[in-house]
């Protein structure tokens, strides 16, 4: 009897170890999953542009699915599509899909069109953070999809895609993601231009409804002009679609590496201790840690009443934007506490940044002593 019990206990232990070896890595990987929402523009009753008799909706779907296929081979990346077939998906629904998935980034893929057949080249857009009407033509074309939606005026608060005035001042909530959207857009644009030698139509701002509906780093890629005979044929070819998809994939991968370099993954607690311990100091000499709580085009006084009671907020101008930082310490554990305080006040997207001799470096490099 005793022998059989020992054998049973050994079996239970073996089973426990087997299950642990399977589930624990899955849990850790799930915590580190980088979620990418890929949005093929248009679809169904909305064909997009029909330059040179090509159908934008079909071309961008093929490019999008190839981007997803390539990314799905990378460890730690999960792909979510807003559409996987010839279906019309409303613009606000595309944003809802991204939010429901708690996506890290949103990438919408399109092809451009213009009255002149001479226009060509690739461009990547981020949402305009103020009254930027310089790229109104492109935004107007892509936003016209809302006319196919029922009750679009109620859904989008009276938004008129044909009115430049309607697109001014609608993007305050996205400002905190503007910097990261620019970085993502730059990585993708570098690949489209550098790898494929496409004409560089630059990273620009546009008032796109599909980006307005997302609250995460988001970009819209215009892969080229279907109205240009040579470029239209290239984008309609399997070779062109594979090359464009590969460039976008490499850009997204480069952005993920950027995120990983600035993310410190903490080890989960092994057990709950009865008495809460005060974390030991983790001082990194020569490094200042701060919590970035906001990035905006608006210059706001740093008084606590403007920042939900947070005291000691610092404002720094970087280009056309103002960065707002909370706290300053060389102790990494202390800055984590400051970040928790900022999040408790409502700054849920706040993140830790590091500076060495006044120059911004990655948090990972700061902790590694680089």
GIKADA-V647968 format. One record per residue. RES is the residue in one letter. OMEGA is omega in degrees with one decimal (* if undefined). BURIAL is + if it has 16 or more other C-alpha atoms within 10 Angstrom, else -. Layout:
RES:OMEGA:BURIAL ; RES:OMEGA:BURIAL
//
This chain:
X:-179.9:- ; X:179.6:- ; X:-178.7:- ; X:177.7:- ; X:178.2:- ; X:178.6:- ; X:179.8:- ; X:179.5:- ; X:177.1:- ; X:-179.6:- ; X:179.3:- ; X:179.8:- ; X:177.5:- ; X:-178.9:- ; X:179.7:- ; X:179.5:- ; X:179.6:- ; X:179.9:- ; X:-179.6:- ; X:-178.5:- ; X:179.4:- ; X:-171.1:- ; X:-176.2:- ; X:176.3:- ; X:179.4:- ; X:179.8:- ; X:-179.3:- ; X:178.9:- ; X:179.5:- ; X:180.0:- ; X:-176.4:- ; X:-176.7:- ; X:177.9:- ; X:-173.4:+ ; X:-178.7:+ ; X:173.6:+ ; X:178.5:+ ; X:-173.8:+ ; X:173.9:+ ; X:-175.6:+ ; X:174.4:+ ; X:-179.4:+ ; X:177.7:+ ; X:-178.0:- ; X:179.5:- ; X:-175.6:+ ; X:-172.1:+ ; X:-179.6:+ ; X:-174.2:+ ; X:-179.1:+ ; X:179.5:+ ; X:177.8:+ ; X:173.7:- ; X:178.8:+ ; X:-178.8:+ ; X:-174.8:+ ; X:-179.0:+ ; X:-178.3:+ ; X:-176.2:+ ; X:177.1:+ ; X:178.9:+ ; X:178.6:+ ; X:-177.4:+ ; X:-178.5:+ ; X:177.0:+ ; X:174.4:+ ; X:179.3:+ ; X:179.7:+ ; X:-179.8:- ; X:-179.0:- ; X:-177.7:+ ; X:177.9:- ; X:-178.1:- ; X:179.2:- ; X:174.6:- ; X:179.2:- ; X:176.5:+ ; X:-177.4:+ ; X:173.2:+ ; X:178.3:+ ; X:172.6:+ ; X:170.6:+ ; X:178.9:+ ; X:177.9:- ; X:-176.3:- ; X:-177.3:+ ; X:175.0:- ; X:178.6:+ ; X:-178.5:+ ; X:-173.9:+ ; X:-179.9:+ ; X:178.8:+ ; X:178.0:- ; X:176.1:+ ; X:-179.9:+ ; X:177.8:+ ; X:-179.8:+ ; X:-179.6:+ ; X:-180.0:+ ; X:179.9:- ; X:-173.9:- ; X:-174.6:- ; X:174.5:+ ; X:178.5:+ ; X:178.4:+ ; X:-178.9:+ ; X:179.8:+ ; X:-172.3:+ ; X:-175.6:+ ; X:168.6:+ ; X:-173.8:+ ; X:176.0:+ ; X:178.2:+ ; X:-178.6:+ ; X:-180.0:- ; X:178.6:- ; X:-179.2:+ ; X:-177.7:- ; X:178.1:+ ; X:177.0:+ ; X:-176.9:+ ; X:177.5:+ ; X:178.5:+ ; X:-174.2:+ ; X:167.1:+ ; X:-178.5:+ ; X:177.4:+ ; X:-177.5:+ ; X:172.0:+ ; X:-172.9:+ ; X:179.7:+ ; X:-179.4:+ ; X:-177.6:+ ; X:-179.7:- ; X:-175.5:- ; X:-177.2:+ ; X:-178.3:+ ; X:-179.4:+ ; X:179.8:+ ; X:-179.8:+ ; X:-176.7:+ ; X:-178.8:+ ; X:-175.6:+ ; X:178.1:- ; X:-175.5:+ ; X:178.5:+ ; X:178.6:- ; X:-177.9:- ; X:175.5:- ; X:174.9:- ; X:-175.7:- ; X:-179.2:+ ; X:178.6:- ; X:-177.5:- ; X:-173.6:- ; X:172.2:- ; X:178.0:- ; X:-179.2:- ; X:177.7:+ ; X:-176.7:+ ; X:179.5:+ ; X:-177.3:- ; X:176.6:- ; X:-179.3:+ ; X:-177.3:- ; X:-175.8:- ; X:-178.8:+ ; X:172.8:- ; X:-177.8:- ; X:-165.5:+ ; X:-177.7:+ ; X:-174.8:- ; X:-179.1:- ; X:-173.3:+ ; X:-176.7:+ ; X:178.8:+ ; X:-173.6:+ ; X:-177.7:+ ; X:-178.3:+ ; X:175.9:+ ; X:178.0:+ ; X:-179.9:+ ; X:177.8:+ ; X:-179.3:+ ; X:-178.6:+ ; X:178.5:+ ; X:-179.5:+ ; X:-178.7:+ ; X:178.5:+ ; X:-179.0:+ ; X:179.9:+ ; X:-177.7:+ ; X:-176.0:+ ; X:-177.1:- ; X:-172.1:- ; X:179.6:- ; X:175.2:- ; X:175.0:+ ; X:-175.4:- ; X:175.4:+ ; X:167.0:+ ; X:170.4:+ ; X:-175.4:+ ; X:177.3:+ ; X:177.4:+ ; X:-176.7:+ ; X:-176.4:+ ; X:-179.5:+ ; X:-177.1:+ ; X:175.6:+ ; X:178.0:+ ; X:-176.9:+ ; X:-179.5:+ ; X:179.2:+ ; X:-179.2:+ ; X:174.6:+ ; X:-172.4:+ ; X:178.5:+ ; X:173.4:+ ; X:-177.4:+ ; X:170.3:+ ; X:-170.2:+ ; X:-178.8:+ ; X:-175.2:+ ; X:175.6:+ ; X:179.9:+ ; X:173.3:+ ; X:-171.8:+ ; X:-176.8:- ; X:-178.1:- ; X:177.6:+ ; X:178.1:+ ; X:178.8:+ ; X:-178.6:+ ; X:179.4:+ ; X:-179.3:+ ; X:177.6:- ; X:179.5:- ; X:-179.4:- ; X:-179.5:+ ; X:179.0:+ ; X:-178.4:+ ; X:178.5:+ ; X:179.6:+ ; X:-180.0:+ ; X:178.7:+ ; X:179.2:+ ; X:177.5:+ ; X:-179.4:+ ; X:177.5:+ ; X:178.4:+ ; X:179.9:+ ; X:178.1:+ ; X:178.5:+ ; X:179.0:+ ; X:177.6:+ ; X:175.9:- ; X:179.6:+ ; X:-179.1:+ ; X:-179.0:+ ; X:-178.5:- ; X:-179.2:+ ; X:176.2:- ; X:-179.9:- ; X:-178.6:- ; X:176.6:- ; X:178.8:- ; X:179.2:- ; X:-179.2:- ; X:-179.6:- ; X:178.0:- ; X:179.5:- ; X:-176.3:- ; X:-177.8:- ; X:-178.7:- ; X:-179.9:- ; X:175.2:- ; X:-178.0:- ; X:178.4:- ; X:178.5:- ; X:177.6:- ; X:-173.2:- ; X:176.3:+ ; X:-175.6:+ ; X:177.5:- ; X:-178.2:- ; X:173.2:+ ; X:174.1:+ ; X:176.2:+ ; X:175.8:+ ; X:176.4:+ ; X:-177.4:+ ; X:-177.6:+ ; X:171.6:+ ; X:-171.5:+ ; X:173.1:+ ; X:-177.0:+ ; X:176.1:- ; X:-174.9:- ; X:175.3:- ; X:-175.2:- ; X:175.1:+ ; X:-173.9:- ; X:-177.7:- ; X:176.3:- ; X:-175.7:- ; X:172.4:+ ; X:176.0:- ; X:178.9:- ; X:-179.0:+ ; X:177.8:- ; X:177.5:- ; X:-179.2:+ ; X:177.9:+ ; X:179.9:+ ; X:178.8:- ; X:176.5:- ; X:-175.5:- ; X:-179.9:- ; X:-175.3:- ; X:174.8:+ ; X:175.0:+ ; X:179.6:+ ; X:-177.0:+ ; X:177.9:+ ; X:176.7:+ ; X:177.0:+ ; X:-176.7:+ ; X:174.5:+ ; X:-178.9:+ ; X:-176.8:+ ; X:178.9:+ ; X:178.6:+ ; X:-179.3:+ ; X:174.8:+ ; X:176.9:+ ; X:178.0:- ; X:177.4:+ ; X:177.5:+ ; X:178.3:+ ; X:179.8:- ; X:178.7:+ ; X:178.4:- ; X:178.7:- ; X:178.0:- ; X:178.5:- ; X:-171.4:+ ; X:-179.8:- ; X:-179.7:- ; X:-178.8:+ ; X:-177.1:+ ; X:175.0:+ ; X:-177.6:+ ; X:178.5:+ ; X:176.2:+ ; X:-176.3:- ; X:177.1:- ; X:-179.6:- ; X:-179.5:- ; X:175.7:- ; X:178.6:+ ; X:178.6:+ ; X:179.5:+ ; X:178.5:+ ; X:179.0:- ; X:-178.4:+ ; X:178.7:- ; X:178.8:- ; X:-178.8:- ; X:*:-
//
